[in-house]
Amino acid sequence: MKEKEQLEIPIQPVEQPIICKPFEEPNQHWFYDTKNGTASLQTGRRPASYWYKSRRTGSTQLGLFAEEEREDLPLVNLIRDDVRRWRKSNYEGATHITKQLLAYWNREDRYRKLFFCQLEAVETIIYLREIFSSGKKTRWNTALSFEDYNRLLKNEKPSFIVDETLSQIPRLIDIPNEIDLPGLIRYGCKMATGSGKTVVMAMLIAWSFCNKGRVPGDDRFTSAALVVCPNLTIKERLQVLRPDIANNYYEEFDLVPSQLLAELRKGKVLVTNWHQFAPESPNVESGKSYLIVDKGEEGPDAFAKRILSDLYDYSPIMVLNDEAHHAYRPAPQIDETLTPEEKADLEEATVWISGLDRINKAVGVKFCVDLSATPFYIQGSGYTEGMPFPWLVSDFGLVDAIESGLVKIPRIPVSDTTGRPEPKYFALWKHIMDNLQPGERFTSGKPKPDAVWREAQDAITTLASQWKEKFEYVLDASEGKDKTPPVMIVVCDNTDIAELFYKKISGEEKIIVDDSNDEEENDDTDEEVSVNKKKSRKKEKKVYGTGSLFPELLSNTENFSPTLRIDSKLLAQAESEDPKVSKKDSANQLREIVSTIGKLGKPGEQIRCVISVQMLTEGWDANNVTQILGLRAFHSQLLCEQVVGRGLRRMDYTLNADGYFNPEYVDIYGVPFSVIPFRGRKTTSKAPEDKPLNHVRALEERRHYEIKFPIVEGYAFALKHNLIRADVEKMEKLVVEPSKNPIATFVKPQVYYEMGTPKGINPFEYQEHDREEYYKSTHLQTIIFEISRRIVTALTEGIGNQSAKLQLKSRQQLFPQVFEIVTNFVKTKIDFRGVDPREIGLEVYAEQIVERLLNAIEPDSSQGEPPLLPILNRYRQIGSTSEVSFKTVKRTVFTSRSHIDQVVCDTNTWEEIAAFQLERAKEVVKCYVKNDHLEFTIPYEYFGASHAFTPDFLVKLKDDSTLILEIKGQEDDQDRAKHEATKRWIKAVNNWGKLGIWKFHICRDPQLLISELEKI
């Protein structure tokens, strides 16, 4: 066997690609042997690295290890280690606001937990800005030194680079070619498609705005953010980053605690696309062209005012580049023989980065954060294709995302009936090119479309068979299952091939028809005019035939078009937002269809097959892609990832019982991935079914079962006469637990066998250590006094992360009332379990007493004080069951007395029993809803940290009151803190009164639920 044949060993699949939990740092990874293609499971996290095309082979078709080589990203690995240690130090050196936000984002009880990769990306930027940019020294030796950080900002080689052959030397400054322009500080974050880049941008904006709002003089932060993106679809989608609009991401993902919302809203976010950076013509004024106007070339200041508008006055600014692989500075020397596509990419990069340079000169750019799934130089940039941007500081790429379950798992052919070591459908384009007959190429070397169809027909027929199997499975799913049609994508090399495949699959084509009228032509005396008139009446007409690939499912008709061809030129017109590019109705219609594929009730809902050229545009976020066919050359791992990344978004984000995401799959032919964990699949085998998705949603026909609830962020606490009260009798008990905080410990002296036992000590006798001396020196009254003082301080000045609840100049009248309340609580509501009462002087108990009583204390409305009232969310004051719509692989049971059609069965069987009982309780229950994706939470404090309590059910009773129902067996002190906060919530909401009367009940045995509801 020849050496070339020996190298052609395709990589081997793995049985379990998902090996890491999405909310924890990866602790293992698949390692691939480049000699035989096998994968082995390794402990620890994969070092940050990238794969590049080998300069030795010069290969143009990727697929084998011999054609690509791996190179480390040393800067990323150093920073990753430092950030890990910084995280463990509880973010030592960060501002108080930053620590508060990071604690809020890391809370275990978050309703919408953040992926580890999102937290790490944000931590990395914060660490570099607050620690390194400030020159703060840590208590440990950092892997990245301050000296090297400063070298990176000066475009100098850092000391940790010892390998002279490294293709890319890291740097954090992007220096313009023009001498008079300042450099841009850039931090690159590699994040796989589907890993949540938009949320990361929102977190960074919140971090900067909240810090700047609280300490305006701190110049490390800014209250202005410019978000730049590549097209109009993404621009519209990124409006969620604006704090001033409804349904923004700060609210949807609960990114900012209520006490910092005011600081967030002091800042301003502008979202734009790079087309706006094109220099304005000297003849344009106020967006209109005039022949008599000549303003001269637009200077940086005028440019910045035009682009930034209101943001101009907030300078300096922070820049967030989305899909930042477009935002590079082209190399000084560019190959003149570029394709039209490469020239377009180069123009985009030039306009984008030049615009940022001019803004930086005019108002100052504090720093740029570049987010991209593929932050690498592309072909035509003047750099080696696939080489990473030198300012990368964080890396969580496609391989990591697959292993953590954040995206779908590619299923790639591993064998077929030909017996070849490399299956035909794995490297399909190579097979097509090798089997072309004489005369089946154009002069450019491109294959003729008919030849491509002939050689690829078996592949697309096989792949479409798997799609049809999935489609019918979805169509036949029982009521309540997700019935979104799956989508197959065909990515073609050029428009000629795309046009033929579209005709073959959809049966639709355009023909030229002559719509001229012979009688009108005869009236013309001038023969030339007659001919021109006749030409002008020729037009395109769509005709519909029968496609050759499952025509009953994929053929287009005049009234239904399940197969879509993406016209790249037409789509570019709709995406550009460039005033020089004319918009067509057809272009905007195409953009709307493309951006809504798989979305219920939208124009793209029923699309089943998409045929595109080269690759799908950014902004595509359909999550129902199940098959991808590549009909083009793939000359790098980068290109494979860019093409396939569009189809890897997950549909379901429900954790299984082990804390992992359940696998979802996409079948891929013709995209020869190199090093990724994939699930193998024989091309001749029947498709293994993905676990069906249950679509849990509100039913319009059950609108009469709708339950509404207020979105409460805090409480309005005002006093006219300085009179307060607390219903101590109804408060939860506080339990002193010696088992957790021992009141005594026993020690035994060590026996020194060599030196002998110390004189006078019995080696077998235990000595008791206790807190008797503490008890002797401390009076219970003193402890009560100190707790009262802390409560008064919290009410009037605020403590920890909390702001003051009252605005009082004098506290003398308040303290005696608080002291009486604390004394009453200590006497009646603490279960001391037989230990000395002075145990409550320990911080573990004192802090809980303070938090409990702060929840219980309210204005004494019986003495003329204004009642306690809720502070509602500014953007979304009322929540509703009508907003529930999600998909899950968990088992569900159908409902009949709920606005939501199904109840998800979690591991807690008590909740399932409770749902069953609520369905039966017709005499006392009007309707109910399980609090699943309802986003109904109650804020509370526990040991100084903000938390959110998510009760189990909302129940509308026959008397029209709404019951907050919690199913609970054993409970601890944190549960009691939740319950105390719920009572405060109910009191405030009932005082408000706009959504009726609310009640709260804890059921400790769901079998008794109906009888308990009858008593309520």
N, C-alpha and C positions, 0 to 999 in steps of 0.2 A: 504494500500500500504506500502511495506517495505521501510525502510529508504534509502536503496541502490537505489531503483527504483525512490524515490523522488529526489535523487540527479541527476538522469540521464536526465537533461534538457539541450538540446543543445543550444548553443548561437544563438541569433536571428540576422538576417541580417539587414542591414541598407539600406535605399532607395538611399542615396547619399553618397558613400564612399569618394569621392573627395570633400574636404571642405576647402582646403588651396591653396594658389597660390604658384607656384614652386619657384618664385624668391623673396619671402618674408618670413619672419620668421612665422612659424605656429601660428595662433591666436585662434584656437579652436581645439577640438579633441573629438573623441567618447570615452565615458566612459561606461564600461560594469559592470552591476550589477551581482556580482558572485552568487547571490541567485536565480535569475530567468533568467539570460542570456540576458536580454534586454539591449539595448544601448541607451544612451542619449547624446545629443550634449552639450558639456561643452565649455565655453569661456576660453581663455588662452591656453598656450602651455602645452602639456602633460609632467609631470616630467619624467626625465630619470629613467628607471627601467628595470628589467628583470623578466622573469617568470621561476620558477624552479619546478622540480617535488617534490611533497610533500613527506617528509620522513615518514609521518604517514600512508599514503595509501599504499606506496610501489607498486603502480600501474605500470604496464608495457605498458599500452595502453592509450595514451592521447586522450582527446576528450571532457572532461567535466571540469568545473571549480574546482570541488572538488579535482581534481588530481594535480593541479598546484597552486603555490602561488607566489605572487608578492613581490619583494624586491627592494627598491630604490637604486640608484647609487649616493650616497651623494656627492662624489667628482665631478662627472660630473655636477650635479645641481649647486654646488657652482661656479665652473669655468664658467658655462654657464651664470650665472648672472653677473659675473665680466666682461666677454667678451662683454656682451651686453652694460654695462656701458662704457667700454673702447671704443667700437664702437661709442657710442653717443658723446664721448669726442673728436672725430676725431683722435683717436689712439694716445692719449697723451703719450709722452715718447718714441715713436717708432723713428727709424732713418728716415732721410729724404728720403732715397731710399725706405724704407718700406712704408712710407706714400704715396709716388708716385705710387708704385705698387698697394696698396690697393685702392687708388682713381681710378686708371686705371681699376681695376677689378670691381669696383662698378658703373662705368659709366652707366647712364640710356640709352645712345644711342649705347651701344655695339651691334655689329651685331650678335654675339653669346653670349647672356647673360649667366652668371654663376648661377647655382642653389644656393639658400640660403645655403643649407647644405654643398656645396663645399666651399663657402666663410667662413662659420662658422668653419669648420674643420681647414682651413688654419689659420684663425684668432686665433684660440685656441692655435695652436702650436707656432705661432709668439708671442702671448701674454706671454706664459710661458717662451719662450726663451729670449725675449727682455725686458720684465718687471720683471718677477720673478727671472729668472736666473741671472739678472743683479742687483737685489736688489733695483730696483727703486721704490720709494714711489709714490703712486697716491694721488690725491687730495681728494679721497673718501676712506671710510673704505671698504676694499675688503672683500668679503664673505670668500674667502680662504686667510688666513693670511700667511705672509712670514714665520712665525715660523712653521706653519703646512706644508708648501711646503718643507721646509728643513727637517722636520720629515719624510715626504714621501720619500725624497731622501736618508734617512738613514735607511729605513725599520722600522721606529718607528711608533707607533700608533698616529694618529693626534688627536687633541683635539675635533674636530667636531664629532668624532665617540663616541656616548654615549650609543648606543644599543649594549650590550654585546653579543646579540644573532645573530648579523649580520654575515652571513656566510663568507663574504669576506672583509677583511680590506684593504683599498686602499694603494698602494705604487707605487713609480715611479722608483724604482731601482730593477733590476733583478740580484740577487747575485748568482754567480756560487758556486758549491759545493767545487771546488778546492780552496785552500787558496790563491794560488799565482796569481789567476786571478781577475782582477778588475770587478766591477759590471757594468751592462749596464743600462744607463738611457733610459727608454722606455715610449713613449706616444702612447696610443691606441686610434684609431678613428674608431668607429663603423659606417659603411656606407652601406646601403642596396645595394644589387646587382642592377645595373642599375642607381645608383645615381652619378656616375662619379668619381670613385676613381683614375683613371689614370690621370685625369685633376688635381686633388688635388696634386698628386705627382709632376706633372709638375710645379704647382704653388709654391710648397715648394722649389723645386730645383731653380726656377727662383729667389725666395726671397733670398735664401742663396747665390747663385752665384753672383747676382747683388750687394748685400751688400759687399761681400768679394772682388769683383772686384773693386768697387769704394773706399773702405777703407780696404786695405789688412791687416792692423794691428789689425783689430777688430776680436778677437778670438771667438766671439759668433757665427761666420759664418764659412762656409767651402766652398771650391771650388771643392769638390769631393763628389760624391754621388754613393753609391753602392745600387742597386735595386735587391732584392732577391725575387724569385717567385718559385712556386711549380712544374712547368713543362715547356716543350719546347714550347708548343703553346702560353702560356702566355709570355714566354721570347721573342718570336718573335714579339708578339703584343706590348710589352713594349719598343721596340726599338724606338718608337716615343718620348721617354723621352730623347733621345740623341740630344743635340742642333746641332751636327755636321752633321746630315743627313737631306735629303730632306723630306718634308711632316711631320716634327715633330710637336708635339702638341703646342709648343710655337708659331709657325706660324699659325697652323690650328685654334687655339682658341684665337689668338691675345692676348697672355698673357704678352708680354713684349713690352713696348713702344720703338720706334725705337732708341731713344737716349740711351737706356740701353742694346741694343742687343750686343754691343761690350763687355760689362761686363759679360753677360750671357755666351758668347763663350769662355771666359777665363777658365771656369770650365770644368769638365769632368765627364761623367756619364758612369757607367758600369752596364749592366744588366746581371744577371746570375741566375741559378737555384740551389737549395740546393744540388743537386747531386754532384756538383763540390766541395762541402765542405768535401766530404768523404776523410779521410786521404790517402795520396799516399803511395803505397807500397815501402819498402826500395829497392826493385829490379827494380824500375821504374825510368827512366831518360829521360827527354824530351818526355814524353808520351809513351815511349817504354819500354818493360820489358826485362831485361837481367839477366841471371843466375849468372854472375860474379859480378854484381853490388850489393852492399849492403851499402846504404847511412845511414842506421840507421833510427830511428823514425824521422818523419818530425817535426821540431820545429815550434813555432808560427811565427817566422820571415820568414822562408822559405815558410811556408804555406801562409802567407800574400802576399809574392812576387808572388807566383804561382797564387793565386786567383785574386789579384788586378792588376797585370801587371803594366801598366802606372799609375794607380791610387795610387800605393804605394808611389810615390813621392809627392802626394798631401795631405798627412795626416795632421791632423786627418780628418776623413771622417764622412759623414752623411749616415745612413742606412735607407732605405725604404723597409719594408717587405710587399709584396703584398700577399693577402690570408693568413694573419698572424696568423690565428687560428692554422696553422701547426707549428708555431715557438714558442713553449712553452718549459719550462724546466720541464721534467718529475719529478714527486714526488719521494722522496727518496725510499719510499716503493711502489712497483708495484705488483699488483696481478699476480701471476704466471700463472693463468688459462686464458690467453688471447687468443682470436681468432686470426687466421693468419692475418686478416685485421687490428686488433688492434695492433698486433706486428709490422706490416708494418708502421702504423701511428706513433707508438712510436719511431721506428728507424729513421723515417724522422725528427721528432721533435728533437731527440737527435743530429743527424748530423747537422741540421740547426743551432740550438742554440750553439752547441759546436764550429762550424765554426766561428760564430760571436764573441764568447769569445776569440778565438785565434787571430782574427783580432784586437780585442780591445786591447789585450795585446801587439801585435806587433806594431801597428801604432796609436791606439786610435780611439775609436768611439765617436764622439761628442754627438750624441744621436740617438736613433732609433725611427722611426714613424711606427707603426703597423696599417695597414689598412685591415679591414675585415668586411664582412656583419654579421659574427657570431663569434666575438672574445671571445669564451667560451672554457673552457676545455672540451675535448671529452671523451667518454667512453674509458677506458684503459690508461688514462693519469696519473692515481694515485690520481686524484682529483675528486670531485663530478661532475658528468656530467652536463653540462649546467651552471656551475659557471663561472662568467665573469673573464677575466684577470684583476688583481688588478690595472693595470696601465691605465685603460680606462679614457680618459679625454674629449671625445666628443662622442655624441650618436645621430645618425639619422638612426634608424632601419627601418625594413620592414613596420611596422604600420605607421610610419611617412611618409615613401615614398608613401604608398598607399593613405594616406589622402592628400598628396600634388600632387598626380597624376603622380609621377615619374615612376611608374611601372604599370603593368596591375593589374586589380582588380580580385581577385579569385572569381569564382562563385561556390558555394558549395551547395550540396543538403541540403534542409531544411525540406522536407517531401516526402513521397512516398505513394503508395497504400496499404502498409502493416498496416498503422495506428500507427506504433511505434513512440514514441516521438523522437527517434534517427533514422534517415533514414539508411537503410542498406548500401547505397553507401557512407555514411559519414565515418563510421568505418568499412570498408569492411574487413580488415584482421581479426578483432575480430569476425565478422560473419563467415568467412571461418573457423577459428579455432574452433568455437563453434559447427559447423555443420559437422565436420569430423566424418566419420564412423570408427568402429573398423578396424584396419589393414591399415588405410590410413595415418599412420605416419611412418617415418623412426625411427630407434633406437635413433637418436639424438633428436627426438621430432618434427623435421621439417615435414610439410605436403608433401605428394606425389604430384607431378605436376598435374597428371590427376584430382585429387580431387580439386586442386586449380582452374583448368580450369572450372570444372563443377560448382563450387560455384561462380565463378567470371564471367562466360560467359554472364549472363544477364547484368552485369555492363559494361563490355567492349563493348558489342553489342550496348547498349544504348549510351555510350559515343562516340563510333565510328559513330553512326548515326548522332550525332551532328557534328562530324568532317566532314562527307560526305556532310552534308547540307552546311557547311561552304566552303568546297572544290568546290562544284558545283556552289555556289554563286560567288566565286572568278573566277572560270573557265568561267562562263557566263557573267562576268563583261564586260561592254562596253570598247571600245578602249580607252586607256589612263589610265584605272584603274590598280591598282596593282594586278598582277596575280601570285605572289609568293605563292606556295601551302602551306596551313596550315600544321602544324606538330602535331601529337599525340605522347606523350611519355608514355611508360609503364615501371615503375620502379619495378623490381622483387626482391624478397628476396634472391634468390640464382641462380646459373647458371643452375641448372636442370629446374627450373620453367621458366627461361628466354628462354632456348632452346625449351621447349614445346610451349610456346606462340609464339615464332618466327616461328616455324613450322606451327602452326595453322593459323597464320595471313599471312605469306609470301608464304606458300606452299613449301618452300625450306628446304631441309635437306641434310645432308652429310651421305653417305653410304660407306662401305668398299668394294672394288671390288678386285678381284684377276686377276692381269694382267700378270700372269705367262704363259709361253709357254711350253706345254706338251712335244713337241719334244726335246726342249733343256734340259728338266728335264731328259729324258730317256738317254741322253748322259752321265750323271753323274754316275760314278761307286759307289761313296760313297753316301749311302742313306741319311746320316745326312746332308751332304753338299747340297744335292738335296732339302731337307726340308727347310733348311735355305735360299736357293735361292728363293724358292717358297714364303716364308714369306716376303722376301725383296721386292717382286713385288706386295705386297698388298698395296693399297693406298686409300686415301679418294677421293670421287667423289661427286660433287654436283648434285642433281637431283631436278627438278622443277615440283611441282604439282600445285594443285589449292587450294588456301587458303580458309578458311571458313568464312572470314570476308571481305565483299565487294571485292571479288577476282579481279574484273575488275579494281580496283584502287590500291590494296595493294599487290597483288601477284607478286612475283619476277619471272623474266625470265632470260634467259642467257644473254640477251642484255639490260635489264632494271631492276633495283632493287630499287623500291620505299620504301621498308621496310628494315631497317638496324638494325642488332644486334650488340651492342657494346661489343666486347670481352675485358673485363677489363685487362686481362693479356697481350694481344696483344697490347692494347693501351698504357699500362704502359711501354712496351718496346720502343715504339716510342716517348714517352713523357720524358723519363728519362734523355737522353743525358749522360748517365753513360757509360764510355768506357768499363766497365765490362759487360754491358748488350748488347747482340748482337742485331743489327737492322735487321728487315726483311722488304722486299719490301711491304709485305701485311700490316705490322704494320704501316709503313709510309703512305701507301695509306689510311688506316683506319683513321689515325689522320687528314689527309687532308680533307677527307669527313666530319668528325665530326666537324672540325673547320670552314667549309664553308657551313653548312646547311642554306638554305634560301638565299644564296648569288648568284646573277645573274651571269651566265656564269661560275660558279665554280663547282667542282666535287660533292658538296653536294646540289646543287640547287634543284633537284627534289625529295629529300628525303621527305617522307610523314609520316612515322611511325618509331619511334626509340624505341628499346627494350634494356634496360640496367639492370645491377645488382646493387643493393644498391642505388647508385645515380650517376648522370652524373659527369664527371670530371670537375674540375675548368678550365676555359678558354672557356667553351661553352658560346657563346654570341648570339645564334640564337634568333631573335626577332619575329619569326613567329609561335611560339608554341601557340596552341589554346586549347589543351586538355591534361590532365595529369591523369594517373591512377596509384595509389599506391597499390602495392601488397606486402606489408611487414609490420612488426610491427613498430609503431611509438611511442616510449616511452618518447618523450619529445618535447616541442615546438621547441627547437633548431633543432631537426632532421626534423621536418615538414618544417621549414623555409629553411634548407639547400637543401632539395629535391625539393621543389617547386620554390625556388629562381631562379633555372636555366631556368624556363619558363616564368618569369615575365617581361622580357625586352620589352619595348614599341617599336612600329613601327613608330609612328608619334609624333613629338614634336612641333606641331603648336598650339598656344594659341587660345582659342575661344574669342568671343567678350567681355566676362567678365574677361578675364585674367587667366582663368584656362585651364588645359589640358583636352581635351575630353576623356571620359573613354574608355579604351580598356580592354577586358576580357579574362580570361582563365578558362575553365571549369575543375574542379578538383574533382575526385572521389577517395575515399580511403585514403586521407591525412587529418586526423582529426585535423584541426587547432583549437587552443584555442582562444586566444584573438587577432583577427585582424578584421578590418572592411571589410566585404565581402558582395557581392551581392547575395541575396538568389535566389534559382532556384528550382522549383519542378522538380523531375526527370522524370515526365511523360509529362512535357510541352515542346512545341516546342521552340527551341532556339531563343531568341531575337537576332536579327542581330546587330552586331557592325556596326557603320557607315562605309561605304566603303571608302577605301583609293584611292586617285588619285595618280598615279605614274607620276610625272612631270620629264621629262628627255629630253636630246638631242637625236635627231634622226640621225642615220648614213646617211640615204638617203638625209638628208638636210645639209650635210657637207658644201655645197657651201654657206650656210647662217651663217657659223661660224663667230663670232666676237671675236677678241683678244684685250686685254688691258694690259698695264704695271701695275705691282704691285709697286707703288711708296711709299717709306718710308720717304723720305726727299729730300733735294735739294742741289746740289753742287753749292756753291756760292763762286767764286774766283775773286779776283781783281788783275790786274797788275798795274793799274794807279790810283787806289783809286777813280774811277768814278762810280757813281750810278745814277739811274733814277727811276721814278715811274709814271705810266700813271694815274695821279689823275683824269683826266677827265672821265675815264671809271670805276672808283671805285664806289662801292655801297655807298649810302648816310647813314649818321649816324643821327638818330633822337633823339633829346633831348625831353624827355617825362615827363612833369610836373605831369601827372597823376600817374606815378610810383615813381617819386622822387619830392615831393611837394616843391615848392620854398617858400611857406609860410604855416604857420599853425595858427589856431585861438584857443585861450584859454579863459576860462571863470572861474572866481574865485568861489570857493565853498561857499555856504551859510551856515553859522553856526547857526542853528536854536536855539540852547541852549544858545550860547554865544552872538548871534547877529552878524550882518554883520559888517566886519571891516570898520572903519571910512573912509569916502571919497571914497569908492568903490561901484559902481553901480552893484548890483548882476546880472543884466540882460545885462550887456555890455560885448562884446567880445573884447579881446586884440589880436593884430596880432603880431606873431613872424616871422621874415624873416631873409634873409642873407645880408641885406644892408651893415652892418659893414664889412662883408667878402668881398663884392664887392669893398668897399672903400679902403680896405687895400691890394687888389690884382689886379695886372695888367694882362691883357690878354697876353701881350708879355712875361711876366714871366711864365705863364702857358705853352705857346708854347715852350719856352726855356727849361722848365723842361721835357716836353714830348719828345722833341728832344734829350735831354741828355739820357733819358731812352731808346730810340730807338738805339742810338749809343752804349750804354752799352750792350744792347741785341745783337747787331750785332757783337761786338768785345769781349765780356766777357760771354754773356749768362745771362739770368735771370730766376728765378723760376726753373722749371724742364728742361729748354731748354739749350743746349750747345751753345757756340759761333758759329756764322755763318761765321765769318771772322777771319783770323789770321793777325792782324795788330799791329805794334808796336806804330804807331802814329795815333792819331784820329783827329788831327787838320784839315786835309783836308776833312775828312768825315763830321764833324759837320755842316759846313755851308750848305752843300748840303741837309742834313737831315732837317735842320732848314727851308730851302726854301720849301721843300716838305710838311712839317707840316703846314707851314703858308698857302700854297696854299690849302691844304685839309680843314683847318678851315674856310677859306674864301668861298670855293665853294662847299664843300660836307657835310656840317653840317646843318641840318634843326633845327634851334633853337626854332621854334614854338613861337616866340615872347618873349622869356625869355632872361635874361642877358647872353651874350656869355661866361662870366666867370664861368658859370655852368660847363663847361667842365673841370674845375679844380677838380671837384669831381672825386674820384677814379673810380666810376661806368662808367664814360665817358672816362677819361684819359686812363684807361686800354684798353678799346675798340679801341681807336685811335691808341695806340701803336701796338696792335695785327693786326689791319687792315693794317697799313702802313708796318709792317714787312712782311706781305703777298704780298704787292704791290712793295716794293723796290727790285730792281734787278740790276745786273751789266749793265752798259751802253755799250752795245755791239756796238753801233754806233760810240763809241769813242775808239774802239779797245779792250774793255774788253771781256773776255770769256763769252759766253751766259749762262744764268741760265739753268741747266740741272737736270734731275731727278736722285735720288739715288734709285735704284731698290732693291727689296728684294733679299738677297743673295741666298736663296734656290729656290725661285719661282719667277722668274722675269716677266713671262708672264702668265696671266690668260686667260681663254677661256670659251666660252659657251659649249664646248664639255665636260666639267667637271660637268655639272649640272645633278643631279639625286637625287630627294628627293620625299617623300611621304607626303600627306596632306589630311586632311578631309575637307578642305575648298572647296567651289564651284570653279570649273575651267571652262574655255572656250577654245576650241581648236584653234590653230593658223594654218596659211598656209604660212606665210612669216617670220617665225622665226625658228632658229635652235632648239628651245625648243618647244615641242609639245603642251604645254598648258600654259595659263596664269592664275595664281591664282587670284581669285576675293576677295580682301580684303574689309574692311569696307569703304575704300575710293573709292567711285564709279567713281570719276574723273579719276583715273588710268585705270579703266575698259573701260571708254569712250575713253581714249587716245589710248588704245590698239586697240579698234575697228577702230579708225581713222587711225592708223598706218597700219592696214590691208588694208584699202581702198586706201591709198596714194601711189598707184603703180607708179605714174608719177615721184615722188620725192624720194621714199624710196625703197632701195634694200631689206633690211631686218631689223629686230629689235629684241631686247630681253628685257624683264622686268628684272630688277635687283633684282631677288629673288633667294637666295642661289647661286648667281653668285660670291658673296664676292668681288664685286668691290666697294671700298670705297676711299674717299679722306681725308687725315689727315688735321685737323685744330685745332687752339687754340681758346678757349673762356673763358675769365676771368681766365687765367692762367692754365686751365686744358686742357689736350689733349682729342680730340674727333675725331670721324670718321663720315664723311658725306656719306650717301648712296643715290645717285641719283635714280630716278625712272626708267629710261630707257636708253639704249644705242641704237642708231639708225645709221645704215649705209646708207648714202645718195647716190643718183645716181652719184654724183661727186667723190665717193670713200672716202669722208671725214666721220669721225665718230662723231656723235652729242651726247653729254651728255644732256639728256632731263629731266627736273624737272617740275612736274605738281604742281603748287602752287597757292593758292588763297591769303589769308592773310599771311603776313610775318612779322617777328619780327627781332630784332637786331641779334639774333643768326643765323637766316636764312641768313641774309646779310653777316655774317661772313663766313658761309658755301660757299656762292656764291663767295666771294672774294678769298677764298682758292682754289676754283675750277678754277678761272681765272689764278691763279698762276700755278696750276697743268697743265693746258692746255698750258700755255706759255712754261713751262719747257719741256713737252712732245713733243710739236711741234719743239722746238729747237733740241731735241734728234732725232726726225724724222724717227725712225725705224718702226713705226706703222701708218704712214700716218699723215694726218692733222686732228686735233680734234677741235671741237667747243662746245659751251655751249649755251643753250637756256632755259629760264623759260617761260612755258606756263601757263597763268592765266585763260584761258578758253579753255578746250579741244575741244569744238565744233569748235573753230577757228584754230585748230592745223594744218590742211592741208594747209590752206592759209599762215600760218606763216612759215611752212616748205618750201613752194614755194619761199618765199622772202629770206630765208636763202640760 
